[in-house]
Amino acid sequence: MNIVNDEQLLITVYPGYTKTGEPEGFESIEIRPGDIITIVGPTGSGKTAFINDIEVFAQRDTVTGRNVTVNGGVPPESFVRDPANKPIAMITQNTKCLADLTVDEFLDMHIIARNNKECNTCEKTIELANRFMGEKIRGEVRISALSGGQTRSLMIADAVIISQAPILLLDEIENAGIFKEEVVNHLKKLNKAVLFVTHDPYIALLSDRRIVMRNGEVTAVLEPGDSEKEFLMKVSQIDHTLSEIRERIRVGEVLGGVAFGS
C-alpha cells in the first residue's frame, strides 16, 4: 500500500476516440497529487466518461478507447480489485449508500474495507463533513435521512479520512449546497489530486488546469495561470452574494420585502 500514499504517484491518460470514431487530438494528460483540475463542456460532451476511465484504470477496454497508466505502466491488479489499495475515490451525482445503516455504521464498514487502523476515524470523518456543509451530520442518523448535500459532503470526507486516496474524482458537487471554496482549499492543503466535473465557473476558475470536452473528446487542456485572477475575484464576489441570497431564501425571507408570516 506504499504506492497509494506516494507523493510521486503519476496517473497518465492517453487518448481514445470521439463519439464518431475519430482519434482524440491530445497526446497525454498527467495527473499528480496536488493537481486541481476541472473538466468542462456541454451536457453530454463526455465529462463523466472521462473520470470513469480514470476510476476503472481503462486499458482501451471502455467505450472511449482510452488508456490509463500508473507510474508509466499497467496499474497493479490490487488497484483495480482491492478497496484497501485503490488510490482513487470517486463521488458522483448518483452516489448510493446502504440506506438502512446509520452514518456511524456505514463509516465503520468502510473503515474495515479500507483497512484503516487510525484512531477516531469515524468521528474525524463526520467532523470534516460538517465543515463542508451547513446542515450538521450526526453519527446516529440513518443514511436515508441525510439530504443530498449532507450525503455528498460525507462522501468527500470519507474519501479524505477513511480512503486516504491521493486522487479524488468529484462529479458536480456544486449542485449539493456544499461550501465549494472550503472543499477546494482543504484538498489543496492535503496535496490531493482532484478532478472536478463542473458547470460552475467559480470552481473552474479555482483550478490549475481545465480540460475542455465536446462530442466525447478532449478538445483542449488550458493552464490559465494568473491571467484569470481578476475574473476569479469578480466571480468569487458573485458566488458569495448568491450563497447569501440562497440562505436567506431557505430561512424564509422575502428579499426586498416582508418575511412570510411576519
C-alpha positions as CSV (number, residue, x, y, z in Angstrom):
1,M,0.0,0.0,0.0
2,N,3.0,2.3,0.0
3,I,2.4,3.4,-3.6
4,V,-1.1,4.7,-2.6
5,N,0.4,7.3,-0.3
6,D,3.4,8.0,-2.6
7,E,3.5,11.7,-3.5
8,Q,5.2,10.7,-6.7
9,L,2.2,8.7,-7.9
10,L,1.6,9.6,-11.6
11,I,-1.6,8.8,-13.5
12,T,-1.4,9.3,-17.2
13,V,-4.4,9.3,-19.6
14,Y,-3.8,8.6,-23.2
15,P,-6.3,9.5,-26.0
16,G,-9.0,7.3,-27.3
17,Y,-11.7,8.2,-29.8
18,T,-14.6,10.7,-30.3
19,K,-18.2,9.7,-30.4
20,T,-17.8,9.5,-34.2
21,G,-14.8,7.3,-34.1
22,E,-12.1,9.9,-34.8
23,P,-8.9,9.9,-32.8
24,E,-8.7,12.4,-29.9
25,G,-6.3,15.3,-30.5
26,F,-4.3,15.4,-27.3
27,E,-1.1,13.5,-26.6
28,S,-1.5,12.6,-22.9
29,I,-2.7,14.2,-19.7
30,E,-0.7,13.7,-16.5
31,I,-2.3,13.8,-13.0
32,R,-0.2,14.0,-9.8
33,P,-1.1,14.6,-6.2
34,G,-1.6,18.3,-5.7
35,D,-3.2,18.9,-9.1
36,I,-6.5,20.7,-9.1
37,I,-8.2,20.1,-12.5
38,T,-11.7,20.9,-13.7
39,I,-13.4,19.1,-16.6
40,V,-15.8,21.4,-18.5
41,G,-18.0,21.2,-21.6
42,P,-21.7,21.0,-22.6
43,T,-24.0,18.3,-21.2
44,G,-23.4,15.1,-23.0
45,S,-19.8,16.0,-24.0
46,G,-18.2,13.1,-22.2
47,K,-17.1,14.7,-18.9
48,T,-18.3,11.8,-16.7
49,A,-16.9,9.2,-19.1
50,F,-13.5,10.8,-18.8
51,I,-13.4,10.4,-15.0
52,N,-14.9,6.9,-15.3
53,D,-12.0,5.9,-17.4
54,I,-9.6,7.1,-14.7
55,E,-11.6,5.4,-11.9
56,V,-11.5,2.0,-13.6
57,F,-8.0,2.4,-15.0
58,A,-9.2,1.9,-18.6
59,Q,-6.9,-0.2,-20.7
60,R,-8.6,0.6,-24.1
61,D,-11.4,-1.6,-22.9
62,T,-14.1,1.1,-22.4
63,V,-16.3,2.8,-24.9
64,T,-13.8,5.7,-25.3
65,G,-10.8,3.5,-26.1
66,R,-8.6,5.5,-23.7
67,N,-5.6,4.0,-21.8
68,V,-4.7,4.9,-18.2
69,T,-1.3,4.1,-16.8
70,V,0.1,4.3,-13.3
71,N,3.8,5.5,-13.0
72,G,4.2,4.7,-16.6
73,G,2.9,1.1,-16.6
74,V,-0.2,-1.1,-16.3
75,P,-2.0,-0.5,-13.0
76,P,-1.4,-3.2,-10.3
77,E,-4.3,-5.6,-10.0
78,S,-4.7,-4.6,-6.4
79,F,-5.5,-1.0,-7.5
80,V,-8.5,-2.3,-9.5
81,R,-9.7,-5.1,-7.2
82,D,-8.7,-4.3,-3.6
83,P,-10.6,-1.5,-1.9
84,A,-7.8,-1.2,0.7
85,N,-5.3,-0.4,-2.1
86,K,-7.3,1.7,-4.6
87,P,-5.6,5.1,-4.9
88,I,-8.8,6.7,-6.3
89,A,-12.0,7.8,-4.7
90,M,-14.9,8.8,-6.9
91,I,-18.0,10.8,-5.8
92,T,-20.7,11.0,-8.4
93,Q,-24.1,12.8,-8.7
94,N,-25.8,9.5,-8.0
95,T,-23.8,8.3,-5.0
96,K,-25.7,5.4,-3.4
97,C,-25.2,4.2,0.2
98,L,-26.7,1.4,2.3
99,A,-29.7,3.4,3.3
100,D,-30.7,1.2,6.3
101,L,-27.4,1.9,8.1
102,T,-26.6,4.8,10.3
103,V,-23.8,7.2,9.4
104,D,-21.6,5.5,12.1
105,E,-22.4,2.0,10.8
106,F,-21.6,2.9,7.2
107,L,-18.3,4.6,8.1
108,D,-17.3,1.7,10.3
109,M,-18.0,-0.7,7.5
110,H,-15.8,1.4,5.1
111,I,-13.0,1.6,7.7
112,I,-12.8,-2.2,7.7
113,A,-12.9,-2.4,3.9
114,R,-10.1,0.2,3.6
115,N,-8.1,-1.4,6.4
116,N,-7.8,2.0,8.1
117,K,-6.4,1.5,11.6
118,E,-6.1,5.1,12.7
119,C,-7.9,6.2,15.9
120,N,-11.2,8.1,16.0
121,T,-11.5,7.8,12.2
122,C,-15.3,7.8,12.3
123,E,-15.5,11.0,14.4
124,K,-12.9,12.8,12.3
125,T,-14.8,12.0,9.1
126,I,-18.1,13.4,10.5
127,E,-16.3,16.5,11.8
128,L,-14.7,17.2,8.4
129,A,-18.0,16.6,6.6
130,N,-19.6,19.2,8.8
131,R,-17.0,21.7,7.8
132,F,-18.2,21.3,4.2
133,M,-21.9,21.7,4.8
134,G,-24.2,24.0,6.8
135,E,-26.6,21.1,7.8
136,K,-24.8,19.2,10.6
137,I,-24.5,15.4,10.3
138,R,-24.9,13.2,13.3
139,G,-23.5,9.6,13.5
140,E,-26.7,8.1,14.8
141,V,-28.8,9.3,11.9
142,R,-29.6,6.9,9.1
143,I,-28.0,7.5,5.7
144,S,-31.5,7.6,4.2
145,A,-32.4,10.7,6.3
146,L,-29.5,12.8,5.0
147,S,-30.0,15.5,2.4
148,G,-28.2,15.3,-0.9
149,G,-25.7,17.9,0.3
150,Q,-25.0,16.0,3.5
151,T,-24.5,12.8,1.7
152,R,-22.1,14.3,-0.8
153,S,-20.1,16.1,1.9
154,L,-19.9,12.9,3.9
155,M,-18.6,11.0,0.9
156,I,-15.9,13.6,0.3
157,A,-14.8,13.5,3.9
158,D,-14.9,9.7,3.7
159,A,-12.6,9.8,0.7
160,V,-10.1,12.0,2.5
161,I,-10.1,10.5,6.0
162,I,-11.0,6.8,5.5
163,S,-9.9,6.0,1.9
164,Q,-6.9,8.3,2.2
165,A,-6.9,8.3,-1.6
166,P,-4.4,10.6,-3.2
167,I,-6.7,11.1,-6.2
168,L,-10.3,12.3,-5.9
169,L,-12.9,12.4,-8.7
170,L,-15.9,14.7,-8.0
171,D,-18.9,14.9,-10.3
172,E,-20.7,18.2,-10.0
173,I,-20.5,18.8,-6.2
174,E,-21.7,22.4,-6.6
175,N,-25.3,21.2,-7.0
176,A,-25.5,19.9,-3.5
177,G,-25.2,23.1,-1.5
178,I,-21.6,22.3,-0.3
179,F,-19.2,25.1,0.7
180,K,-17.2,24.8,-2.5
181,E,-14.3,27.0,-1.5
182,E,-13.8,25.2,1.8
183,V,-13.7,21.9,0.0
184,V,-11.2,23.1,-2.7
185,N,-8.9,24.8,-0.1
186,H,-8.9,21.8,2.2
187,L,-8.0,19.4,-0.6
188,K,-5.2,21.7,-1.8
189,K,-3.7,21.7,1.7
190,L,-3.7,17.9,1.8
191,N,-1.9,17.7,-1.6
192,K,-4.7,15.7,-3.2
193,A,-5.1,15.4,-6.9
194,V,-8.7,16.5,-7.5
195,L,-10.7,16.4,-10.8
196,F,-14.0,18.2,-10.7
197,V,-16.6,17.7,-13.4
198,T,-18.4,21.0,-13.2
199,H,-20.6,23.6,-14.9
200,D,-19.7,26.1,-12.1
201,P,-17.5,29.0,-13.3
202,Y,-16.2,29.6,-9.7
203,I,-14.9,26.0,-9.3
204,A,-13.5,26.2,-12.9
205,L,-11.5,29.3,-12.1
206,L,-10.2,27.9,-8.8
207,S,-8.4,25.1,-10.7
208,D,-4.9,24.9,-12.1
209,R,-6.0,23.3,-15.4
210,R,-9.2,23.0,-17.3
211,I,-9.9,20.0,-19.6
212,V,-12.4,21.1,-22.2
213,M,-14.6,18.5,-23.8
214,R,-17.0,18.3,-26.7
215,N,-18.5,15.3,-28.6
216,G,-16.9,12.8,-26.3
217,E,-13.3,14.1,-26.8
218,V,-10.8,16.3,-25.1
219,T,-10.6,19.4,-27.3
220,A,-8.2,21.5,-25.1
221,V,-6.2,21.5,-21.9
222,L,-5.9,25.0,-20.6
223,E,-3.5,26.4,-18.0
224,P,-4.5,30.0,-17.5
225,G,-2.0,30.7,-14.6
226,D,-2.6,34.2,-13.2
227,S,-4.3,35.6,-16.3
228,E,-7.8,34.9,-14.8
229,K,-7.1,36.3,-11.3
230,E,-9.3,39.4,-11.9
231,F,-12.2,37.2,-13.2
232,L,-11.8,34.9,-10.2
233,M,-12.2,37.8,-7.8
234,K,-15.3,39.0,-9.5
235,V,-16.9,35.5,-9.8
236,S,-16.0,34.9,-6.1
237,Q,-17.9,38.0,-5.1
238,I,-20.9,37.0,-7.2
239,D,-20.8,33.5,-5.8
240,H,-20.7,34.7,-2.2
241,T,-23.7,37.0,-2.9
242,L,-25.7,34.2,-4.4
243,S,-24.8,32.0,-1.5
244,E,-26.1,34.6,0.9
245,I,-29.3,35.1,-1.1
246,R,-29.8,31.3,-1.2
247,E,-29.5,31.0,2.6
248,R,-31.9,33.9,3.2
249,I,-34.5,32.3,1.0
250,R,-34.0,29.0,2.7
251,V,-34.8,30.5,6.1
252,G,-38.0,32.1,4.8
253,E,-37.0,35.7,3.9
254,V,-38.7,37.6,1.1
255,L,-35.9,39.6,-0.5
256,G,-36.7,43.3,-0.5
257,G,-40.0,42.8,1.2
258,V,-41.5,41.5,4.4
259,A,-40.7,37.9,5.5
260,F,-43.5,35.4,5.2
261,G,-45.6,35.1,8.4
262,S,-44.3,38.3,10.0
